[in-house]
């Protein structure tokens, strides 16, 4: 009879002990509720105790969590429509505030956090041009908004560590794409026109330089040719003079042969001369 009473008592005690212990792992944070009210909060990793049946523990993941949100459409300072896709790196900074605001549901936390981030980013987008958004420093873009976002997120017990802008697109139903493409085409045409003009200018300069060098080279070549011809003529005259002085008769004979060769070079020449013409003297005799 006593044994039947002890065993159920031991089971009740064991269940009570099991219900009074909870474990918080590394990267987690816990709070204890006493009859639905927050009794203890921000409980770190380790083995902890609570009052069975009266107290309950809620454990949350405190590690960094990447929360993706739907792309946000905004207007730049130029009144151009853009779609910004971003991811927020979020962590729980106050477990009690997080529980009171969301009842510990992460989906509710994302829904409450989304308008805070989007409104802040929209203000920053509205203050910048499309070029500044696309080619500017995105880290500075986010850093300017983080303090205000985290101030608003305190009521949710959350902290935004960073916001990463994944992509900045132009909506396909917007005329901005057409305008951007038209501007890019105009810029490319302007660059092409400028490059062609510079190339034509360089070509004219190169052709002018080449023409000047050609004129100089031809003049120098003609000068050298005339000099060489003059030297050759002078040398020929000297040689002819020496030949004439050594043997005037042979020189006269040689010159007459050259005259005959030139006169009858074509083979069909006809010359009408008197019989005693001096031109024919070497045809009659070699003396």
C-alpha positions as CSV (number, residue, x, y, z in Angstrom):
1,X,0.0,0.0,0.0
2,X,2.8,2.3,0.9
3,X,4.6,1.4,-2.4
4,X,1.6,2.4,-4.4
5,X,1.7,5.8,-2.8
6,X,5.4,6.4,-3.2
7,X,5.7,5.7,-6.9
8,X,3.1,8.3,-8.0
9,X,4.7,10.8,-5.6
10,X,8.2,10.2,-7.1
11,X,6.7,10.6,-10.6
12,X,5.1,13.9,-9.6
13,X,8.3,15.1,-8.0
14,X,10.3,14.1,-11.1
15,X,7.9,15.9,-13.5
16,X,8.0,18.9,-11.2
17,X,11.8,19.0,-11.4
18,X,11.8,18.6,-15.2
19,X,9.3,21.4,-15.5
20,X,11.4,23.7,-13.3
21,X,14.5,23.5,-15.5
22,X,15.2,25.0,-18.9
23,X,18.3,25.4,-21.0
24,X,19.4,28.5,-23.0
25,X,21.9,27.7,-25.7
26,X,24.7,29.8,-27.1
27,X,23.3,32.5,-29.4
28,X,19.9,32.5,-27.6
29,X,18.2,34.7,-25.1
30,X,15.3,33.9,-22.8
31,X,12.7,35.5,-20.5
32,X,10.5,34.0,-17.8
33,X,6.8,34.7,-17.6
34,X,5.0,34.5,-14.3
35,X,1.3,33.9,-15.0
36,X,1.7,35.6,-18.3
37,X,3.7,38.6,-17.0
38,X,7.4,39.1,-17.7
39,X,9.2,38.2,-14.5
40,X,12.8,37.9,-15.6
41,X,14.3,38.9,-19.0
42,X,17.5,38.8,-21.0
43,X,18.5,35.5,-19.5
44,X,21.8,34.3,-21.1
45,X,23.1,30.8,-22.1
46,X,23.1,28.2,-19.4
47,X,20.9,26.0,-17.1
48,X,18.1,28.0,-15.4
49,X,15.2,27.2,-13.0
50,X,11.6,28.4,-12.9
51,X,8.6,27.7,-10.7
52,X,6.6,24.8,-12.3
53,X,3.1,25.5,-13.5
54,X,3.4,29.2,-12.5
55,X,6.3,30.3,-14.6
56,X,7.1,29.5,-18.2
57,X,10.2,30.3,-20.3
58,X,10.3,31.7,-23.8
59,X,13.5,31.3,-25.7
60,X,14.5,33.4,-28.7
61,X,17.3,33.2,-31.3
62,X,19.6,36.2,-30.7
63,X,21.9,35.6,-33.6
64,X,22.1,37.9,-36.6
65,X,19.2,37.2,-38.9
66,X,18.9,38.3,-42.6
67,X,15.4,39.5,-43.2
68,X,14.4,40.0,-46.8
69,X,11.7,42.5,-47.7
70,X,9.7,43.1,-50.8
71,X,11.3,45.7,-53.2
72,X,10.2,49.2,-52.5
73,X,9.3,51.7,-55.2
74,X,10.3,55.3,-54.6
75,X,10.9,58.5,-56.5
76,X,14.4,60.1,-56.7
77,X,15.0,63.8,-56.4
78,X,14.6,63.9,-60.2
79,X,11.1,62.4,-59.9
80,X,12.2,59.2,-61.5
81,X,10.7,55.9,-60.3
82,X,13.1,53.3,-59.0
83,X,12.7,49.9,-57.3
84,X,15.1,49.1,-54.4
85,X,15.5,45.6,-53.2
86,X,17.2,45.2,-49.8
87,X,18.0,42.9,-46.9
88,X,18.2,43.9,-43.2
89,X,20.6,42.2,-40.8
90,X,18.5,42.1,-37.5
91,X,19.1,41.0,-33.9
92,X,17.0,41.0,-30.7
93,X,18.3,43.7,-28.4
94,X,15.6,43.6,-25.7
95,X,13.8,40.3,-25.2
96,X,11.0,41.8,-23.0
97,X,10.2,44.5,-25.5
98,X,10.4,42.0,-28.4
99,X,7.9,39.8,-26.6
100,X,5.5,42.6,-25.7
101,X,5.5,44.0,-29.3
102,X,5.3,40.7,-31.2
103,X,4.4,38.0,-28.7
104,X,7.6,36.4,-29.8
105,X,6.5,35.8,-33.4
106,X,9.2,36.6,-35.9
107,X,6.8,37.1,-38.8
108,X,5.0,39.8,-36.8
109,X,8.3,41.4,-36.0
110,X,9.2,41.5,-39.8
111,X,5.8,43.1,-40.6
112,X,6.3,45.7,-37.9
113,X,9.9,46.4,-38.9
114,X,9.2,46.6,-42.7
115,X,7.5,50.1,-42.8
116,X,10.1,51.6,-40.4
117,X,12.9,50.6,-42.8
118,X,11.1,51.4,-46.0
119,X,10.0,54.9,-44.8
120,X,13.5,55.8,-43.8
121,X,15.0,54.5,-47.1
122,X,12.4,56.3,-49.1
123,X,13.4,59.6,-47.5
124,X,17.0,58.9,-48.5
125,X,16.1,57.9,-52.0
126,X,13.9,61.1,-52.4
127,X,16.9,63.2,-51.5
128,X,19.3,61.7,-54.2
129,X,19.4,61.5,-57.9
130,X,19.3,58.3,-59.9
131,X,23.1,58.6,-60.7
132,X,23.9,59.0,-57.0
133,X,21.9,56.0,-56.0
134,X,23.4,53.7,-58.6
135,X,27.1,54.9,-58.5
136,X,27.3,56.4,-55.1
137,X,28.7,55.0,-51.8
138,X,25.9,52.7,-50.6
139,X,27.5,52.2,-47.2
140,X,27.2,55.9,-46.5
141,X,23.7,55.8,-47.9
142,X,22.7,53.2,-45.2
143,X,24.8,54.7,-42.4
144,X,22.9,58.0,-42.6
145,X,19.6,56.2,-42.0
146,X,20.6,53.5,-39.4
147,X,20.4,55.7,-36.3
148,X,16.9,56.8,-37.0
149,X,15.8,53.3,-37.9
150,X,17.2,51.8,-34.7
151,X,15.6,54.5,-32.7
152,X,12.2,53.5,-34.1
153,X,13.0,49.8,-33.7
154,X,13.7,50.1,-30.0
155,X,10.0,49.7,-29.3
156,X,10.1,46.3,-31.0
157,X,13.2,45.2,-28.9
158,X,15.2,44.8,-32.1
159,X,18.4,46.3,-33.6
160,X,19.2,46.6,-37.2
161,X,22.9,46.0,-37.6
162,X,23.1,46.7,-41.3
163,X,21.0,47.1,-44.4
164,X,22.3,45.7,-47.7
165,X,20.9,47.2,-51.0
166,X,20.9,44.1,-53.2
167,X,19.6,45.8,-56.4
168,X,18.4,49.1,-57.7
169,X,16.1,48.6,-60.7
170,X,14.0,50.7,-63.0
171,X,10.4,49.4,-63.0
172,X,9.5,47.9,-66.4
173,X,6.2,49.8,-66.5
174,X,8.0,53.1,-66.1
175,X,9.2,55.5,-68.8
176,X,12.5,55.9,-66.9
177,X,14.1,53.0,-68.7
178,X,13.3,54.5,-72.1
179,X,14.7,57.9,-70.9
180,X,17.8,56.3,-69.4
181,X,18.5,54.4,-72.6
182,X,17.9,57.5,-74.7
183,X,20.3,59.5,-72.5
184,X,22.9,56.7,-72.7
185,X,22.5,56.6,-76.5
186,X,22.9,60.4,-76.7
187,X,26.0,60.2,-74.5
188,X,27.5,57.5,-76.6
189,X,26.8,59.4,-79.8
190,X,28.4,62.5,-78.2
191,X,31.5,60.5,-77.2
192,X,31.7,58.9,-80.7
193,X,31.4,62.3,-82.4
194,X,34.1,63.7,-80.2
195,X,36.4,60.8,-80.8
196,X,35.8,61.0,-84.6
197,X,36.6,64.7,-84.5
198,X,39.7,64.2,-82.5
199,X,40.7,61.3,-84.9
200,X,40.1,63.5,-88.0
201,X,42.1,66.3,-86.4
202,X,45.0,63.9,-85.7
203,X,44.7,62.5,-89.2
204,X,45.0,65.9,-90.7
205,X,48.0,66.7,-88.6
206,X,49.7,63.5,-89.5
207,X,48.9,64.0,-93.2
208,X,50.3,67.5,-93.0
209,X,53.4,66.4,-91.3
210,X,53.8,63.6,-93.9
211,X,53.4,66.0,-96.8
212,X,56.0,68.4,-95.3
213,X,58.4,65.5,-94.8
214,X,57.7,64.3,-98.4
215,X,58.4,67.8,-99.8
216,X,61.6,68.1,-97.8
217,X,62.8,64.6,-98.9
218,X,62.0,65.3,-102.5
219,X,63.8,68.6,-102.4
220,X,66.8,67.0,-100.8
221,X,66.8,64.1,-103.3
222,X,66.5,66.5,-106.2
223,X,69.4,68.6,-104.8
224,X,71.5,65.5,-104.3
225,X,70.6,64.3,-107.8
226,X,71.6,67.6,-109.4
227,X,74.8,67.6,-107.5
228,X,75.6,64.0,-108.6
229,X,74.6,64.9,-112.2
230,X,76.8,67.9,-112.1
231,X,79.7,65.9,-110.7
232,X,79.1,63.2,-113.4
233,X,79.0,65.7,-116.2
234,X,82.2,67.4,-114.9
235,X,83.9,64.0,-114.7
236,X,82.7,63.1,-118.2
237,X,83.9,66.4,-119.5
238,X,87.3,65.8,-117.8
239,X,87.6,62.4,-119.3
240,X,86.6,63.6,-122.7
241,X,89.1,66.4,-122.4
242,X,91.9,64.0,-121.5
243,X,91.0,61.7,-124.3
244,X,90.9,64.5,-126.8
245,X,94.2,65.9,-125.7
246,X,95.9,62.5,-125.9
247,X,94.7,61.5,-129.4
248,X,92.5,64.1,-131.1
249,X,92.0,61.9,-134.2
250,X,90.8,58.9,-132.2
251,X,88.6,61.1,-130.1
252,X,87.0,62.6,-133.3
253,X,86.6,59.1,-134.7
254,X,84.9,57.9,-131.5
255,X,82.5,60.8,-131.5
256,X,81.6,60.2,-135.1
257,X,80.8,56.6,-134.4
258,X,78.5,57.7,-131.6
259,X,76.8,60.1,-133.9
260,X,76.3,57.3,-136.5
261,X,74.9,55.0,-133.9
262,X,72.4,57.7,-132.7
263,X,71.4,58.7,-136.3
264,X,70.7,55.1,-137.4
265,X,69.5,53.8,-134.0
266,X,65.9,53.0,-135.2
267,X,67.1,51.2,-138.3
268,X,64.8,53.0,-140.7
269,X,66.2,56.5,-140.7
270,X,66.9,58.3,-144.0
271,X,69.5,61.1,-144.1
272,X,70.0,63.2,-147.2
273,X,73.6,64.7,-147.3
274,X,76.0,65.9,-150.0
275,X,78.6,63.5,-151.1
276,X,81.4,65.5,-149.6
277,X,79.7,66.3,-146.3
278,X,82.1,66.0,-143.3
279,X,79.6,63.7,-141.5
280,X,80.4,61.0,-144.0
281,X,84.2,61.2,-143.9
282,X,84.7,58.1,-141.6
283,X,82.4,56.1,-143.9
284,X,84.8,56.7,-146.8
285,X,88.0,56.3,-144.7
286,X,89.0,55.9,-141.1
287,X,91.3,58.8,-141.3
